[in-house]
Amino acid sequence: MLDPWFKRTYPLKHLKKMLYWPWAEYRVLRDARRVLFTTQEERLLARESFRLYRANEEVVAFGTRQPPDGSSTLRDAFLAKFPHLKGKRAILFLGRIHEKKGCDLLLKAFAAVRDIDTNAHLVIAGPDDGEYSANMRTLAKELGIDDRVTWTGMLTGDLKWGAFRTSDVFALPSHQENFGIAVAEALGSRLPVLISDKVNIWREVKQDGAGIVTTDTVKGTIDALTTWLRMDVNATRAMREQALATFMKRFHVDAMSKDLLRVLRETGGSRDGIVARGAVA
């Protein structure tokens, strides 16, 4: 909640927070022995929301478990439910269908690049309810791409992992993302990612070459999709291998455990506290 996106998007709520910030969260952060951030980007952005800010900052790894094995079984389960996706170059979005996630950018960008590869197909997986979701379906029809977009609804279990294993690439042109756990899951599934520079692990992805990073605009999303769809087979294969390597190095749960244990050992015996990411949300 320290990300300045919330300050810009919900100014009235931010004004309310400013009234109690000096007497509550500010003191918690100021007095903590460590304030933990999961990415360098998150740490830098946290300084921009409130004028009064002081913290003993430290970036620690954050991660998730490795996606399950059995790619063919998972893929078969997913295609059994969505057989029309067999043989398609599926561009997967998986997450909340919300304005923050840039779903409209993805739809508009896909409409602009659809002729690069007529086999490309957009798969939008997430809770499919609410006014915004209905608006996105209408937008797809207005753009003339409704026959090349599949709305799966929320996916869990084998269907979720099957979507990762079946897809060609993962796309998240989000306007704000503290971490993006779905991005890490995609990387762990050997899936390159097309993300905006508002997804806070973008620096790590770009540095490793595990995906393509652009701005959270229609043009930026067009550039990412165009680059991916025109990449040759060897380049895409190399990026897939790098995606997994990045996950294992940076976002595996073991890396998180080791880093957190290190901080706990360093602060052991201290009477001061540790504030983890999200504690002031």
N, C-alpha and C positions, 0 to 999 in steps of 0.2 A: 504493500500500500504506500510505500515511499516513492514509488515510480512517479515521475512528474506527469505521465499520461493521465493519471486520475485527476491531478490538479487542473490540467487543461480541459479535460472532458466533463468534469463535474465540479465547476468552480464554487457553487453554493455549498456543496458538501465539504469542500476543502476549507472554505471560510469558517464553517462550524468547527472543523478539526483544529484550525489555528487558535481558537479560543481556549481550548484545553491542552494543546500541545505543550506549552512551557511547564505545565504543572503535572503532567503525566508521562507520556511516552518519551519526551525529551530527556527527562531525568533517568528513566529506565536505561536508555541507550548510553547516556553520559556516564552513568555509574557502573555499567557492566564491564567486566574485565575483558571480554571479547564480544563483538557483535559480528555474527557470522553471515556471510553472503555466499551464494552458490556460484556466482560468476563475477568476473571483473566488471562487466557492464552494469550489473545490478548494483554493485558497490558505488560506481561513479554516479549513477542516476539517483541513488538515494540521497545524495547531497543537495539535490536541486529542488526538493519539494517544500522544505521549510527553512526559513532564514536562520533560525536558531537550531543548530545541529552540531553535535560533537559525539564522536564514537571512536572506540579503539577497534578499527575495522580489520577483518581478516576474511579472505576468500578460501572456502573449503569445497572439496568436491561434493557433488550431489549426483545421485544416480538411481538406477532401478535394476531389477533382476534381468538376466539375459532372457530374451524371448525363447520360447520352447523350441526344441528340435522337431523334426518331422515335417519338413517343408512341403513335401508332396501331399501328405495327409491333410495338412491344414489348407493347402491350396485347393484340394479336391472338395473339401467341405464348403469352402467359400463359393467355388464355382457351381456346386450343386444347387446353391440357393440363388446364385446370379449367373446362370449359364450363358447369357448373352455377352458376358465379359470375357469369355474364353478367346484367347488370341489377340485381345486388345492391349494397347499400351496404356494401362490405367494410370492416371495421375490422381493420387489419393490425398484427400483432405480428411482428417479424422480429428474431431473435437467438437466443442459446442458450436452450434450454428448461431453466431452472435456477431454483432457489428464490430466488436473488438478484433475478431479473428480475420477480418479482411475477405470474407466470403464473396462479397460483391466484386472485389478486385480480381479474384480468381476467375469468376464467371466472365467478366468483361475481357480479361486477358486471354482466356481460352477461346472466346469467340473470335478474337483477333488473329490467333495462330492456328486455328483448327485445320486450315488447308495445308499446313506444313506436312502433316501426316494424318491422312484420313482415318488411320487406325487408332489414333489417340482418343481416349475417352476419359471424361472426368468422373471420379467417384467421390461423392460427398457423404461421409459417414459421421453421424452424430444425432443427438436428440432432435427429431423432426417435428417440433411443435412451436407454437408461438407465432406472433405476427411477423417477426423478422424472417423466420424460415419460409412463411408463405410468400413474403415479398421476394425472397431469393428464387423461389420456384417461378414466380411471375416474371422475374428478370430473365431467367434462362429461356423462357418462351419468347419474350420480346427480342432477345438476342438471336433467336433462331437456333439454339443449341440444345433444346430440351430432349432431343432424341440422342444426344451424345453426353448426357449427364445422368448418372444413376444416383438416386437418393436412397441410401440403404437403411436409414434410421440408425439408432444407437446399436453398435456392435460390441459384444462381449465374448470372452472365452475364445474358443477355436475360430469363430467367425472373425473376430477382431484380428487375431494373429494371421488368419488366412488372408485377410485383406492386405496386410503388410507383405505377405509372401507372394501374393499374386500381382501386386502393383509394380509399375515400372519406376516410379519416383514418388516422393512424398512432398506435398506443397503446403506451406503455411505462411501466407503474406500478412501476418498479424500486425496490428498497430501497437500491441503491447503484450509481452509475454515474459514473466519473471524468469522462467526456465524453459518450459516447453517439454514436458515429460514425453509427449507423443513423438517429439522430434528424436529424443534419445531412443525410444522404442523402435522407431524407424531405422535409425542407424544400426541398432543391434540386430535388425532383420536384414542387414546388408542393403538397405534402401537409401540411396542418396537423397538429400533434402534440398528443396528450393524454399528458402526462407527470407524474410525481410530482416533488415538490420535493427528491428525493434524486438526481435526474439533474442533474449539476452545471451544465448550461447552462440550467437552468430560469429563472434571473433574466433572461437575455437573451431567452428565448422570451416570458416574461411581459411584459417591458418593451416589446417590439415588437408584442405582440398576434399572434404567429405560431402560437399554440396555446392550450391550456387547461392550467393547472398546478394540481394538487391534492396532497393528502397520499398517502403510500404505504399506504393502508388500503382496505378494501372500500368504505366510505362515500365516501372521496375519489374512488375510481375510478368509483363510481356517479354521483357528481356530475358528473364530467368527461364521461362517456358521455351522461348525460341532457341536459346543456347542449348538447353537439354535436348530438344527434339532434333537438333541438327548435329549433335555429337556423334562421332563414329563409334563402332562397336567396341574397339579397344579402349577408348577413353571412358565409355560408360562402365565397362568391366572393371577398369582400374579404380573408378570412383566408388563402385560397389565394395570392393575390397577395402578401400580406405575408410568407408563408412563404418564397417565392422571394427577396424583397427581403432578408430576414434572412439567408438563406444567402449571398447575394452579398456582403453587407456584412461578415458576421462569420465565416463558416465556409468560404469558398472557399479553395482551396489558395494562390491568389495573395495573399490577406490574410495567411496564415500565413508565406509566404516573405518578404514585405515586413517583417513584424514581427520575424521571426527575424534577418533581415539587419540591421535597426536595432540589435538587441542586440549582434550580433557586431561591428558597427562601433564601438559604444560601449565595448566591452571589448577592442578590438583593441590589440595591443601589450602587454597585461597578462600577467603570468606566472601570474595566478590562473585558475582554471578556471570552466567553466559546467556546471551539472548540469541536465539536461533532465528533464522529467516522466517518471517511471517508472524512473529510474536507480537508485533504492533499493529497487525491488520485490524 
